[in-house]
Amino acid sequence: MAKGAKSGPTGSRPAKAPTRKRTLAALPASPLAPSAPASAAPSRTIATPPDNLDALVKRTSWPADVTIHRIHPDEYAPDAFNPGPHGNARFSPLRNAAGNAIPTLYGGTTLECAAMETVFHDVPHAPGLKTIAKRKLRKHRYSRLQPAADLRLADLGSAALRKLGVPRVDLIESDKDIYPQTRAWAEAIHAQCPDVQGLGWVSRQDDSARALILFGDRLAPDPFSSVEAPVDIVADADTFTALIELADIIGVKITGK
């Protein structure tokens, strides 16, 4: 297990190194947001967001003592928001009611969740051994952020989604061709729920962990501190060992140099 990687919600270490000021410079497409053909037609249509989401959305909290675990390209600060509008992820890129890009930041409750949502995101659900080139892990950092205050999220858990009229299989477990429709839900929640600072759900990639996406335009300045300085996920022995153990669990062999 990586240094300080915790599966529970408490016990974060005190900050050792302040994070660099977050940048809103354009970020490249990451494993969370691969490019998609603009002409790709969806395989099906999911429910559209209703116009009374403010009354329907259940609010939940990401407490300030729960560390946010992230894996991100190494040229960016741990707390750097992706400003959009590039990429193709489930809940990003997003635009507000005025058509302006909403800065977003993904994270999870564990290192394993962060890895499954990024560098292992596209590992197929197929029996037997799969491989991933070690070079695809390089130039990525593992960071842990401590929120300065509790974060108010829209709950996208299975029970809460019943009230919204959209099942988890559509909003959380759908394939990439449905992403434009799932992003419409995120944009509608942002537009109709002005107190909500992001979305929270049980990770599709790792259902033992919680994932979140934060809306950068809803947070106070300097909303995080770093638990420790970010580490290279390949060069740091503890982190890479944790990734090898996770790869073994999901039937993946890391190959190459």
Sequence and secondary structure as in RCSB ss.txt:
>XXXX:A:sequence
MAKGAKSGPTGSRPAKAPTRKRTLAALPASPLAPSAPASAAPSRTIATPPDNLDALVKRTSWPADVTIHRIHPDE
YAPDAFNPGPHGNARFSPLRNAAGNAIPTLYGGTTLECAAMETVFHDVPHAPGLKTIAKRKLRKHRYSRLQPAAD
LRLADLGSAALRKLGVPRVDLIESDKDIYPQTRAWAEAIHAQCPDVQGLGWVSRQDDSARALILFGDRLAPDPFS
SVEAPVDIVADADTFTALIELADIIGVKITGK
>XXXX:A:secstr
  TT  SSS      SS       S     TTS    TT   SS      TTHHHH  EEEE TTS EEEEEETT
S TT  B  S   BTTBSEE TTS EE EEEEESSHHHHHHTTTTTT  S SS EEEEGGGTTTEEEEEEEESS 
EEEEE SHHHHHHHT  HHHHTS  GGGHHHHHHHHHHHHHH TT  EEEEE SS TTSEEEEEEGGGS SS EE
ESS  EETTTSHHHHHHHHHHHHHTTEEEE  
